[in-house]
């Protein structure tokens, strides 16, 4: 089980630990209700650490029993989505509970020692020693205790473990308790070295997964050595940037784990399920679109009428929903139709947006600038999709998450690509005599012309996705999703099917990124942060990740989108609880109903239609 929320849970425990040291309150991970328990007026360091080892173990047990135990037989997509939901949930809880970071009083000594002519913090040496000792202890436990051997046996072959009298659920619960406590301790001890930050600390899962992949998720010494090596290499890169003038001032240290991830994945590949593995559950249903022409006319006509006749809030909501629907369609194509889990949609969008700005500055007019930018993004999609030729499932999700972080830190912080100020002005689109910009004065903002442009682009993209799904390409994609070996035996080129899906998905995300840039008028690296890609996967899964209607519904569900405005929410003021609620809903949907909202509507419609047809009297021939 790969939990993308592992570092987020550890970050929550670190925030709660330092809050407990200051106030004696134990903060529970649910906002809005009684969630603080006064335990001790003045806790000591030792008391707080012992308490939070127990707290982390109980929290890990709770997550395993309520969420991941129920997903043991679910496909990799459901497990990734559930962990992304937990990521969003804990990130949002931290933001609600601690708008200001609590005081981080040192847990480890802050003295310095001179080592090889350099001053080194004692806390760093102690932390490194703790890692080495812990890796040795875990290695001994894994190799020479009944618990460790049983855990390895259950991980290798669950059916065989059951036949041998082992309880995989009990072993999983114990390992979750241990892992969550360790995650909390890691964040607690490192908080005095790396500042506590809800998002940045939660994204430490990327280098952690890089080290774990190199060790094959089984060798504690190799994982520990790789983690220490990555950390030292990142520090040295930071020193080189300060000392060498020609090195660009970009996040080289954050890009390093991505290179390690790709190397490890390509080297090790993705192990196929063995005969002893439990059979995975089904993927969400991917129905073929029906009545495309009629639905397009009805929905398109209603959207155009609302855009022309509605007020400023409605126009803004329709524009936001249109852009989000295009993002969601990129997820539907790649993840819903082909089963390739990508967490880099907004990274593709950012590349297209910045490339469009640079092409426009070079004199390429609208719409050639956005079209060339989308083509560039399609090429990047092929490059990122190359690891998908060899891997799939969780490993591919890890690679694309690492790619998203690398693009954000390397490309979106490169002055040549994004400009010197960090905020890039977007040129206003125009086509001949028509001004298509969103900019307007007073109640005319946002302009109807830009809203119509978004609706037209969305309509064309939706029609293209519908035709792909109904055609030969869509059938091949679904065959690859169901069983790659069977698809190859049937004559389908699995490699090109995957790369084709990555290309189409990147193109859709690139088109959405260009429209998002035109909508915001000014873009920055934060406009396309990794967190946005996680949120996109969440909202698309909620709506229905394997259906065209799910992509359109995801657009309607977007923050400050059509549904939010219809319910009275003010544009530009999303609810502070939206990510808490959406994260929890995402977990519930992954566990209980993977077909999403649109799948539920389809099932209800078929049930009602079947009931009506059953009640019709049958006419018997005389």
C-alpha positions as CSV (number, residue, x, y, z in Angstrom):
1,X,0.0,0.0,0.0
2,X,1.4,3.4,-1.0
3,X,-0.1,6.2,0.9
4,X,0.4,9.6,-0.7
5,X,-0.9,11.3,2.4
6,X,1.7,9.7,4.6
7,X,3.8,12.9,5.0
8,X,0.6,15.0,5.4
9,X,-0.4,12.8,8.3
10,X,3.1,13.2,9.8
11,X,2.9,16.9,9.3
12,X,-0.4,17.1,11.2
13,X,1.1,15.1,14.0
14,X,4.0,17.6,14.1
15,X,1.7,20.6,14.3
16,X,-0.3,18.9,17.0
17,X,2.9,18.0,18.9
18,X,4.2,21.6,19.1
19,X,0.7,22.8,19.9
20,X,0.6,20.3,22.8
21,X,4.0,21.5,24.1
22,X,2.7,25.1,24.3
23,X,-0.8,24.6,25.5
24,X,-1.2,21.0,26.8
25,X,-4.1,20.6,24.3
26,X,-4.3,17.4,22.3
27,X,-5.8,18.4,18.9
28,X,-7.9,15.8,17.2
29,X,-8.0,15.6,13.3
30,X,-11.5,16.8,12.8
31,X,-12.5,20.5,12.7
32,X,-15.7,22.2,13.6
33,X,-16.6,20.1,16.6
34,X,-15.1,19.3,20.0
35,X,-11.6,18.5,18.9
36,X,-9.3,19.8,21.7
37,X,-8.7,17.8,24.8
38,X,-6.8,19.4,27.7
39,X,-4.3,16.7,29.0
40,X,-1.4,18.4,30.8
41,X,-0.7,22.0,31.7
42,X,3.1,21.8,31.2
43,X,4.1,18.7,29.3
44,X,7.8,17.8,29.1
45,X,9.6,16.8,25.9
46,X,9.7,13.1,27.0
47,X,6.0,13.0,28.0
48,X,5.0,14.7,24.7
49,X,7.1,12.3,22.6
50,X,5.7,9.2,24.3
51,X,2.2,10.5,24.0
52,X,2.5,11.3,20.3
53,X,4.0,7.9,19.5
54,X,0.8,6.4,20.9
55,X,-1.3,9.1,19.2
56,X,0.4,8.3,15.9
57,X,-0.2,4.6,16.3
58,X,-3.9,5.1,17.1
59,X,-4.3,7.5,14.1
60,X,-2.6,4.9,11.8
61,X,-4.9,2.2,13.1
62,X,-7.9,4.4,12.5
63,X,-6.9,5.1,8.9
64,X,-6.2,1.4,8.2
65,X,-9.5,0.2,9.6
66,X,-11.8,2.9,8.2
67,X,-10.2,3.4,4.8
68,X,-7.4,1.2,3.5
69,X,-8.6,-2.1,4.9
70,X,-11.7,-1.7,2.8
71,X,-9.6,-0.9,-0.3
72,X,-7.4,-4.1,-0.1
73,X,-9.0,-5.6,-3.2
74,X,-9.7,-2.3,-4.9
75,X,-7.7,-1.3,-8.1
76,X,-4.7,1.0,-7.7
77,X,-6.8,4.0,-8.8
78,X,-9.1,3.7,-5.9
79,X,-6.2,3.5,-3.4
80,X,-4.4,6.5,-4.9
81,X,-7.6,8.5,-4.9
82,X,-8.3,7.6,-1.3
83,X,-4.8,8.7,-0.2
84,X,-5.1,11.9,-2.2
85,X,-8.4,12.6,-0.4
86,X,-6.6,12.1,2.9
87,X,-3.8,14.4,1.7
88,X,-6.4,17.2,1.0
89,X,-8.2,16.5,4.2
90,X,-5.2,16.7,6.5
91,X,-3.7,19.7,4.6
92,X,-7.1,21.5,5.0
93,X,-7.4,20.6,8.7
94,X,-3.9,22.0,9.4
95,X,-4.8,25.3,7.6
96,X,-8.0,25.6,9.6
97,X,-6.5,24.8,12.9
98,X,-3.2,26.6,12.6
99,X,-3.6,29.8,10.5
100,X,-0.3,30.7,12.3
101,X,2.4,28.1,12.7
102,X,2.8,27.2,16.4
103,X,6.1,27.9,18.2
104,X,8.7,25.3,17.4
105,X,10.7,24.8,20.5
106,X,13.8,22.7,19.8
107,X,13.6,19.0,20.7
108,X,17.2,18.3,19.8
109,X,20.3,20.2,20.8
110,X,21.1,23.3,18.7
111,X,24.9,23.3,19.2
112,X,27.4,23.2,16.3
113,X,30.4,21.0,15.7
114,X,33.3,21.5,13.3
115,X,33.5,18.5,10.9
116,X,36.1,18.5,8.1
117,X,36.4,22.3,8.4
118,X,32.7,23.0,8.3
119,X,30.2,23.7,11.1
120,X,27.6,21.0,11.3
121,X,24.5,21.2,13.6
122,X,24.4,18.6,16.3
123,X,20.7,18.2,15.7
124,X,21.5,17.0,12.1
125,X,24.1,14.5,13.3
126,X,21.7,13.1,15.9
127,X,18.9,12.9,13.4
128,X,21.1,11.0,10.9
129,X,22.3,8.7,13.7
130,X,18.6,8.0,14.6
131,X,17.9,7.1,11.0
132,X,20.8,4.6,10.9
133,X,19.9,3.0,14.2
134,X,16.2,2.8,13.3
135,X,17.0,1.2,9.9
136,X,19.2,-1.4,11.7
137,X,16.4,-2.1,14.2
138,X,13.8,-2.5,11.5
139,X,16.1,-4.8,9.5
140,X,16.6,-7.0,12.5
141,X,12.9,-7.1,13.2
142,X,12.1,-7.9,9.6
143,X,14.7,-10.7,9.3
144,X,14.7,-12.3,12.8
145,X,11.2,-11.9,14.4
146,X,8.0,-13.7,13.7
147,X,6.2,-10.4,13.2
148,X,8.8,-9.3,10.5
149,X,8.7,-12.6,8.7
150,X,5.0,-12.8,8.8
151,X,4.7,-9.3,7.4
152,X,7.0,-10.2,4.5
153,X,5.1,-13.4,3.8
154,X,1.7,-11.5,3.8
155,X,3.1,-8.8,1.5
156,X,4.5,-11.4,-1.0
157,X,1.5,-13.7,-1.1
158,X,-1.7,-13.0,0.9
159,X,-3.4,-16.2,0.0
160,X,-0.5,-18.2,1.1
161,X,-0.3,-16.2,4.3
162,X,-3.9,-17.0,5.1
163,X,-3.4,-20.7,4.4
164,X,-0.4,-20.6,6.8
165,X,-2.6,-19.3,9.6
166,X,-1.5,-15.7,9.4
167,X,-3.9,-12.7,9.7
168,X,-3.1,-10.1,7.0
169,X,-5.5,-7.6,8.4
170,X,-3.9,-7.8,11.8
171,X,-0.4,-7.5,10.3
172,X,-1.5,-4.5,8.2
173,X,-2.9,-2.8,11.3
174,X,0.3,-3.2,13.2
175,X,2.4,-2.0,10.3
176,X,0.1,1.1,9.8
177,X,0.5,1.9,13.5
178,X,4.3,1.7,13.3
179,X,4.5,3.6,10.1
180,X,2.3,6.5,11.2
181,X,4.2,6.9,14.5
182,X,7.4,7.0,12.5
183,X,6.0,9.6,10.1
184,X,5.0,11.8,13.0
185,X,8.4,11.5,14.7
186,X,10.2,12.3,11.5
187,X,8.2,15.5,11.1
188,X,8.6,16.4,14.8
189,X,12.4,16.0,14.8
190,X,12.9,17.7,11.4
191,X,10.7,20.7,12.2
192,X,13.6,22.5,13.9
193,X,15.7,22.0,10.7
194,X,13.1,22.5,8.0
195,X,10.4,25.0,8.9
196,X,6.9,23.6,9.5
197,X,4.8,24.2,6.4
198,X,1.6,22.3,5.7
199,X,2.1,21.9,1.9
200,X,5.8,21.7,1.5
201,X,6.2,19.2,4.4
202,X,3.4,17.1,3.0
203,X,5.2,17.0,-0.4
204,X,8.2,15.4,1.3
205,X,6.5,12.2,0.3
206,X,8.2,12.6,-3.1
207,X,11.9,12.1,-2.0
208,X,10.7,9.6,0.5
209,X,9.1,7.5,-2.2
210,X,12.2,7.9,-4.3
211,X,14.3,6.4,-1.6
212,X,11.8,3.6,-1.0
213,X,11.7,2.7,-4.7
214,X,15.5,2.4,-4.9
215,X,15.2,0.0,-2.0
216,X,12.4,-1.9,-3.7
217,X,10.1,-1.2,-0.7
218,X,11.9,-3.9,1.2
219,X,15.5,-3.1,2.1
220,X,15.7,-0.9,5.1
221,X,19.5,-0.2,4.8
222,X,19.2,0.7,1.2
223,X,16.2,2.9,1.8
224,X,18.0,4.7,4.6
225,X,21.2,5.1,2.7
226,X,19.4,6.5,-0.3
227,X,17.4,8.9,1.7
228,X,20.5,10.3,3.4
229,X,22.3,10.5,0.0
230,X,19.4,12.4,-1.5
231,X,19.3,14.8,1.4
232,X,23.1,15.4,1.2
233,X,23.0,15.9,-2.6
234,X,20.2,18.4,-2.2
235,X,22.1,20.4,0.3
236,X,25.2,20.3,-1.9
237,X,23.2,21.5,-4.8
238,X,21.9,24.4,-2.7
239,X,25.5,25.3,-1.8
240,X,26.6,25.2,-5.4
241,X,23.9,27.5,-6.4
242,X,25.1,30.0,-3.8
243,X,28.8,29.6,-4.9
244,X,28.6,29.2,-8.7
245,X,27.2,32.2,-10.6
246,X,26.2,30.3,-13.9
247,X,23.9,27.9,-12.2
248,X,20.3,29.0,-12.6
249,X,18.4,30.0,-9.4
250,X,15.9,27.2,-9.7
251,X,14.8,24.4,-7.4
252,X,17.6,21.9,-8.4
253,X,17.4,20.2,-5.0
254,X,13.6,19.6,-5.5
255,X,14.1,18.2,-9.0
256,X,16.7,15.6,-7.9
257,X,14.2,13.2,-6.4
258,X,12.4,13.0,-9.7
259,X,15.5,11.8,-11.5
260,X,15.9,9.2,-8.8
261,X,12.3,8.2,-9.1
262,X,12.5,7.7,-12.9
263,X,15.8,5.8,-12.7
264,X,14.4,3.5,-10.0
265,X,11.2,2.8,-11.8
266,X,12.8,2.2,-15.2
267,X,15.4,0.0,-13.5
268,X,13.1,-2.1,-11.4
269,X,9.9,-1.9,-13.5
270,X,6.5,-2.8,-12.1
271,X,6.1,-6.2,-10.7
272,X,3.0,-8.0,-12.1
273,X,0.5,-9.4,-9.6
274,X,1.4,-12.9,-8.6
275,X,-1.0,-15.8,-8.4
276,X,-1.1,-15.3,-4.7
277,X,-2.2,-11.7,-4.9
278,X,-5.8,-10.9,-4.1
279,X,-7.9,-10.1,-7.2
280,X,-8.4,-6.4,-7.8
281,X,-11.9,-5.0,-8.0
282,X,-13.3,-3.4,-11.1
283,X,-12.5,0.0,-12.5
284,X,-15.2,2.6,-12.7
285,X,-17.6,2.0,-15.6
286,X,-16.8,3.9,-18.8
287,X,-20.1,4.1,-20.8
288,X,-20.0,5.2,-24.4
289,X,-21.6,8.7,-24.9
290,X,-25.1,8.6,-26.4
291,X,-27.1,11.3,-28.1
292,X,-24.0,13.5,-28.4
293,X,-25.5,15.9,-30.9
294,X,-28.7,16.4,-28.9
295,X,-26.9,16.8,-25.6
296,X,-24.4,19.2,-27.2
297,X,-27.2,21.4,-28.6
298,X,-29.2,21.4,-25.3
299,X,-26.3,22.0,-22.9
300,X,-24.5,24.3,-25.3
301,X,-27.6,26.4,-25.9
302,X,-28.3,26.7,-22.2
303,X,-24.7,27.7,-21.4
304,X,-24.7,30.3,-24.2
305,X,-28.0,31.7,-23.1
306,X,-26.8,31.9,-19.5
307,X,-23.6,33.5,-20.6
308,X,-25.3,36.2,-22.7
309,X,-28.3,36.9,-20.4
310,X,-26.9,36.1,-16.9
311,X,-25.2,38.5,-14.5
312,X,-21.5,38.9,-13.8
313,X,-21.4,36.2,-11.2
314,X,-23.0,33.7,-13.6
315,X,-20.6,34.5,-16.4
316,X,-17.6,34.1,-14.0
317,X,-19.0,30.8,-12.7
318,X,-19.5,29.5,-16.3
319,X,-16.0,30.5,-17.3
320,X,-14.5,28.8,-14.2
321,X,-16.6,25.6,-14.8
322,X,-15.6,25.5,-18.4
323,X,-11.9,25.6,-17.7
324,X,-12.2,23.1,-14.9
325,X,-14.2,20.8,-17.2
326,X,-11.4,20.8,-19.7
327,X,-8.9,19.9,-17.0
328,X,-11.2,17.1,-15.8
329,X,-11.5,15.8,-19.4
330,X,-7.7,15.4,-19.5
331,X,-8.0,13.2,-16.4
332,X,-11.0,11.2,-17.8
333,X,-9.0,10.3,-21.0
334,X,-5.8,9.2,-19.3
335,X,-7.0,7.8,-15.9
336,X,-10.6,6.9,-16.6
337,X,-10.2,5.4,-20.1
338,X,-6.7,3.9,-19.9
339,X,-6.2,3.5,-16.2
340,X,-2.9,5.4,-16.2
341,X,-2.8,7.5,-12.9
342,X,-1.3,10.9,-13.6
343,X,-0.8,13.6,-11.0
344,X,0.8,16.2,-13.3
345,X,-2.1,17.8,-15.2
346,X,-1.5,21.3,-13.9
347,X,2.2,21.0,-14.6
348,X,1.2,20.4,-18.3
349,X,-1.2,23.3,-18.1
350,X,1.6,25.6,-16.7
351,X,4.0,24.6,-19.5
352,X,1.4,25.5,-22.1
353,X,0.5,28.8,-20.4
354,X,4.0,30.0,-20.1
355,X,4.9,28.8,-23.6
356,X,1.9,30.7,-25.0
357,X,3.1,33.9,-23.3
358,X,6.6,33.5,-24.6
359,X,5.4,32.8,-28.1
360,X,3.1,35.8,-28.0
361,X,5.9,38.0,-26.9
362,X,7.9,36.6,-29.9
363,X,5.1,37.9,-32.2
364,X,3.0,34.8,-32.7
365,X,-0.6,36.0,-32.8
366,X,-3.8,34.4,-31.3
367,X,-4.8,31.6,-32.0
368,X,-1.5,30.3,-33.3
369,X,0.3,31.0,-30.0
370,X,-2.0,28.8,-27.9
371,X,-2.1,26.1,-30.6
372,X,1.7,25.8,-30.8
373,X,1.9,25.9,-27.0
374,X,-0.6,23.0,-26.8
375,X,1.5,21.1,-29.4
376,X,4.6,21.6,-27.2
377,X,2.7,20.3,-24.2
378,X,1.7,17.2,-26.2
379,X,5.4,16.5,-26.8
380,X,6.0,16.9,-23.0
381,X,3.2,14.5,-22.4
382,X,4.9,11.9,-24.5
383,X,8.2,12.4,-22.5
384,X,6.4,12.1,-19.2
385,X,4.5,9.1,-20.5
386,X,7.5,7.1,-21.5
387,X,7.8,5.5,-18.1
388,X,4.2,4.3,-18.6
389,X,5.5,1.9,-21.3
390,X,7.1,-0.1,-18.6
391,X,5.1,0.7,-15.4
392,X,1.6,1.4,-14.4
393,X,-0.6,1.9,-11.3
394,X,1.0,3.2,-8.2
395,X,4.5,3.4,-9.6
396,X,3.3,5.6,-12.4
397,X,1.4,7.8,-10.0
398,X,4.6,8.2,-8.0
399,X,6.6,9.1,-11.2
400,X,4.0,11.7,-12.4
401,X,3.8,13.2,-8.9
402,X,7.6,13.6,-9.0
403,X,7.4,15.0,-12.5
404,X,4.9,17.6,-11.3
405,X,7.2,18.7,-8.4
406,X,10.2,18.8,-10.8
407,X,8.4,20.9,-13.4
408,X,7.2,23.3,-10.7
409,X,10.6,23.7,-9.1
410,X,12.8,23.6,-12.3
411,X,10.8,25.1,-15.1
412,X,8.4,27.4,-13.3
413,X,11.2,29.1,-11.4
414,X,13.5,29.6,-14.3
415,X,13.7,33.3,-15.1
416,X,14.2,32.7,-18.9
417,X,10.8,30.8,-19.0
418,X,8.7,32.7,-16.5
419,X,10.3,36.1,-16.2
420,X,12.1,37.9,-13.5
421,X,9.3,39.0,-11.3
422,X,7.6,35.7,-10.6
423,X,4.3,37.0,-11.9
424,X,3.9,37.0,-15.7
425,X,1.4,39.2,-17.5
426,X,-0.7,37.4,-20.1
427,X,-1.3,39.1,-23.5
428,X,-5.0,39.7,-24.3
429,X,-6.4,37.5,-27.1
430,X,-8.0,39.0,-30.2
431,X,-9.1,37.6,-33.5
432,X,-9.3,40.2,-36.2
433,X,-11.9,42.8,-35.1
434,X,-13.1,40.7,-32.2
435,X,-11.6,41.5,-28.7
436,X,-11.8,38.2,-26.8
437,X,-10.2,39.3,-23.5
438,X,-11.8,38.8,-20.2
439,X,-10.9,42.3,-19.1
440,X,-13.8,44.8,-18.8
441,X,-14.9,47.7,-16.5
442,X,-17.5,47.4,-13.8
443,X,-20.4,45.0,-14.4
444,X,-19.2,44.1,-17.9
445,X,-16.5,42.0,-16.3
446,X,-16.0,39.2,-17.2
447,X,-16.7,39.9,-20.9
448,X,-19.2,37.8,-22.7
449,X,-16.9,37.3,-25.6
450,X,-14.3,35.5,-23.5
451,X,-17.0,33.3,-21.9
452,X,-18.2,32.3,-25.3
453,X,-14.6,31.5,-26.3
454,X,-14.3,29.1,-23.3
455,X,-17.6,27.4,-24.1
456,X,-16.6,26.9,-27.8
457,X,-13.2,25.4,-26.8
458,X,-14.8,23.2,-24.2
459,X,-17.5,22.0,-26.7
460,X,-14.9,21.1,-29.3
461,X,-12.8,19.2,-26.7
462,X,-15.8,17.4,-25.4
463,X,-16.9,16.3,-28.9
464,X,-13.3,15.1,-29.6
465,X,-13.3,13.0,-26.4
466,X,-16.7,11.6,-27.2
467,X,-15.6,10.5,-30.7
468,X,-12.4,9.0,-29.3
469,X,-14.4,7.0,-26.7
470,X,-16.9,5.7,-29.2
471,X,-14.3,4.8,-31.8
472,X,-11.7,2.2,-32.2
473,X,-9.2,4.2,-30.1
474,X,-11.5,4.2,-27.1
475,X,-12.1,0.5,-27.3
476,X,-8.3,-0.1,-27.4
477,X,-7.8,2.2,-24.4
478,X,-10.4,0.3,-22.4
479,X,-8.9,-3.0,-23.3
480,X,-5.5,-1.8,-22.1
481,X,-7.1,-0.6,-18.9
482,X,-8.8,-3.9,-18.3
483,X,-5.7,-6.2,-19.0
484,X,-2.5,-5.1,-20.7
485,X,-1.5,-8.7,-21.5
486,X,-4.8,-9.6,-23.0
487,X,-4.9,-6.4,-25.0
488,X,-1.4,-7.2,-26.4
489,X,-2.5,-10.7,-27.2
490,X,-5.5,-9.3,-29.2
491,X,-3.1,-7.3,-31.4
492,X,-3.3,-3.9,-29.6
493,X,0.0,-2.0,-29.4
494,X,-0.1,-1.2,-25.7
495,X,2.8,1.1,-25.8
496,X,1.3,3.4,-28.4
497,X,-2.1,3.3,-26.8
498,X,-0.6,4.6,-23.5
499,X,1.5,7.2,-25.2
500,X,-1.5,8.3,-27.3
501,X,-3.6,8.8,-24.2
502,X,-0.8,10.8,-22.5
503,X,-0.6,13.0,-25.6
504,X,-4.3,13.7,-25.8
505,X,-4.5,14.3,-22.0
506,X,-1.6,16.7,-22.1
507,X,-3.1,18.5,-25.0
508,X,-6.4,19.0,-23.1
509,X,-4.6,20.1,-20.0
510,X,-2.5,22.5,-22.1
511,X,-5.6,24.0,-23.7
512,X,-7.2,24.5,-20.3
513,X,-3.9,26.1,-19.0
514,X,-4.0,28.6,-21.9
515,X,-7.6,29.6,-21.0
516,X,-6.8,29.7,-17.3
517,X,-4.0,32.1,-18.1
518,X,-6.3,34.3,-20.2
519,X,-8.8,34.2,-17.4
520,X,-6.3,35.3,-14.7
521,X,-4.4,37.9,-16.8
522,X,-1.4,37.3,-14.6
523,X,0.1,33.9,-13.8
524,X,2.8,32.6,-11.4
525,X,4.2,29.2,-10.4
526,X,1.5,29.0,-7.7
527,X,-1.2,29.1,-10.4
528,X,0.0,25.5,-11.4
529,X,1.2,24.1,-8.1
530,X,1.1,20.4,-7.5
531,X,-1.7,20.7,-5.0
532,X,-4.0,21.8,-7.9
533,X,-3.3,18.5,-9.7
534,X,-4.3,16.6,-6.5
535,X,-7.5,18.6,-6.2
536,X,-8.3,18.0,-9.9
537,X,-8.0,14.2,-9.4
538,X,-10.3,14.5,-6.4
539,X,-13.1,16.5,-8.0
540,X,-13.0,14.4,-11.2
541,X,-13.2,11.1,-9.2
542,X,-16.1,12.5,-7.2
543,X,-18.0,13.4,-10.4
544,X,-17.2,10.2,-12.3
545,X,-13.6,9.7,-13.6
546,X,-14.4,7.3,-16.4
547,X,-17.2,9.1,-18.2
548,X,-17.5,12.2,-20.4
549,X,-20.4,13.3,-18.3
550,X,-18.2,13.0,-15.2
551,X,-15.7,15.5,-16.7
552,X,-18.5,18.0,-17.4
553,X,-20.0,17.5,-13.9
554,X,-16.5,18.1,-12.4
555,X,-16.6,21.5,-14.0
556,X,-19.9,22.3,-12.4
557,X,-18.6,21.1,-9.0
558,X,-15.5,23.4,-9.2
559,X,-15.0,25.9,-6.4
560,X,-16.8,29.1,-7.3
561,X,-18.2,27.3,-10.3
562,X,-21.8,26.9,-11.5
563,X,-23.0,24.8,-8.6
564,X,-21.4,27.0,-6.0
565,X,-22.9,30.2,-7.4
566,X,-26.3,28.5,-7.8
567,X,-26.2,27.7,-4.1
568,X,-25.5,31.4,-3.2
569,X,-21.7,31.3,-2.7
570,X,-20.0,34.6,-3.5
571,X,-17.5,34.5,-6.4
572,X,-14.0,34.7,-5.2
573,X,-14.9,33.6,-1.6
574,X,-14.8,29.8,-1.4
575,X,-15.8,28.1,1.8
576,X,-12.8,27.5,4.2
577,X,-14.2,23.9,4.7
578,X,-14.3,23.0,1.0
579,X,-11.2,20.9,1.0
580,X,-12.1,19.2,4.3
581,X,-15.4,18.2,2.9
582,X,-14.1,17.3,-0.6
583,X,-11.3,15.2,0.9
584,X,-13.6,13.3,3.1
585,X,-16.1,12.8,0.2
586,X,-13.3,11.5,-2.0
587,X,-12.3,8.9,0.6
588,X,-16.0,7.8,1.0
589,X,-16.5,7.6,-2.8
590,X,-13.3,5.6,-3.3
591,X,-14.3,3.1,-0.6
592,X,-18.0,2.8,-1.3
593,X,-18.9,3.9,-4.8
594,X,-16.0,4.3,-7.3
595,X,-18.4,5.2,-10.2
596,X,-18.9,8.7,-8.8
597,X,-21.9,11.0,-9.0
598,X,-22.6,10.5,-12.6
599,X,-22.4,6.7,-12.1
600,X,-24.9,6.9,-9.3
601,X,-27.3,8.9,-11.5
602,X,-26.9,6.4,-14.3
603,X,-27.6,3.5,-12.0
604,X,-30.7,5.3,-10.6
605,X,-32.0,6.0,-14.1
606,X,-31.5,2.4,-15.2
607,X,-33.3,1.2,-12.1
608,X,-36.2,3.5,-12.6
609,X,-36.4,2.7,-16.3
610,X,-36.3,-1.0,-15.5
611,X,-39.0,-0.7,-13.0
612,X,-41.3,1.2,-15.4
613,X,-40.7,-1.3,-18.2
614,X,-41.5,-4.1,-15.7
615,X,-44.9,-2.5,-14.9
616,X,-46.0,-2.2,-18.5
617,X,-48.8,-4.7,-19.3
618,X,-47.8,-7.3,-21.8
619,X,-50.1,-7.9,-24.7
620,X,-50.6,-11.5,-25.5
621,X,-51.5,-12.5,-29.0
622,X,-55.0,-13.9,-29.3
